[in-house]
Amino acid sequence: MSSKEEKARLSSTTWESETPIGRKSKSLKGFFRRWGTFIGQFPLAFLVLSLALCSLPSGMVKLHLRDNVRDGYTPRTSRSQVETDLYREFLGSEGDPSMTTVLMLVKDNGSMHQLDYLKEAAQSNVYISEQLTAVAPDGSEVGYYFCDHYCDSNAPVEYFYQFLERKTLNPESTTIQLTYPTAQLWGFKLSLKRNFYGVRTADEYRIREGGDENRDGYGATWCIGTSFI
């Protein structure tokens, strides 16, 4: 074999081995060349399109992102999320279904079973439910209306105060029986367990504290609670 034939064979082998890389290089080079030529033909359109795309995130300048630790890390199909949605539906709540409980006690650790204290507890419940306000960052007052679907759960506090006042004025009345845990008010039963805590009946109070024997059903009430959602 002559030197020319051997040189041609080696050259052919080298070209075939470099063909895939060479084609790939030429393909990318041709793509970018055609793409650059296309942009060069319509420079104004691509300039406007680039500015439009760059302006899309401009709305995030005043956007304040908050981390929702309650629902943000829970899949929508998880069991806990489904239970939370059912809880919201049951209570008719559109926001956070967590419950806020307000406990009212006497400063001297005495009994809440007094007309003045019960009146203040009932007034506080109305204030929190319907008249509570907060100061916004701009200085204006914002009102909150807590008395929604779960509002009637605190009604026993006001009813108990009203009927205790009537019972005090007319101790001989048999239509009002202020017993615990269920009171009889004009034939209707009213459960008091959700709002009155640490209750001692009149018999227990007379034995332990030597209290007033004219008390009707109640000797002492340690705490009154109201719940809001």
Rosetta blueprint (number, residue, H / E / L):
1 M L
2 S L
3 S H
4 K H
5 E H
6 E H
7 K H
8 A H
9 R H
10 L H
11 S H
12 S H
13 T H
14 T H
15 W H
16 E H
17 S H
18 E H
19 T H
20 P H
21 I H
22 G H
23 R H
24 K H
25 S H
26 K H
27 S H
28 L H
29 K H
30 G H
31 F H
32 F H
33 R H
34 R H
35 W H
36 G H
37 T H
38 F H
39 I H
40 G H
41 Q H
42 F L
43 P H
44 L H
45 A H
46 F H
47 L H
48 V H
49 L H
50 S H
51 L H
52 A H
53 L H
54 C H
55 S H
56 L H
57 P H
58 S H
59 G H
60 M H
61 V L
62 K L
63 L L
64 H L
65 L L
66 R L
67 D L
68 N L
69 V L
70 R L
71 D L
72 G L
73 Y L
74 T L
75 P L
76 R L
77 T L
78 S L
79 R H
80 S H
81 Q H
82 V H
83 E H
84 T H
85 D H
86 L H
87 Y H
88 R H
89 E H
90 F H
91 L H
92 G L
93 S L
94 E L
95 G L
96 D L
97 P L
98 S L
99 M L
100 T E
101 T E
102 V E
103 L E
104 M E
105 L L
106 V L
107 K L
108 D L
109 N L
110 G L
111 S L
112 M L
113 H L
114 Q L
115 L H
116 D H
117 Y H
118 L H
119 K H
120 E H
121 A H
122 A H
123 Q H
124 S H
125 N H
126 V H
127 Y H
128 I H
129 S H
130 E H
131 Q H
132 L L
133 T E
134 A E
135 V E
136 A L
137 P L
138 D L
139 G L
140 S L
141 E E
142 V E
143 G E
144 Y L
145 Y L
146 F L
147 C L
148 D L
149 H L
150 Y L
151 C H
152 D H
153 S H
154 N H
155 A H
156 P H
157 V H
158 E H
159 Y H
160 F H
161 Y H
162 Q H
163 F H
164 L H
165 E H
166 R H
167 K H
168 T H
169 L H
170 N L
171 P L
172 E L
173 S L
174 T L
175 T L
176 I E
177 Q E
178 L L
179 T L
180 Y L
181 P L
182 T E
183 A E
184 Q E
185 L E
186 W L
187 G L
188 F E
189 K E
190 L E
191 S E
192 L L
193 K L
194 R L
195 N L
196 F E
197 Y E
198 G E
199 V E
200 R E
201 T E
202 A H
203 D H
204 E H
205 Y H
206 R H
207 I H
208 R H
209 E H
210 G L
211 G L
212 D L
213 E L
214 N L
215 R L
216 D L
217 G L
218 Y E
219 G E
220 A E
221 T E
222 W E
223 C E
224 I E
225 G E
226 T E
227 S E
228 F E
229 I L
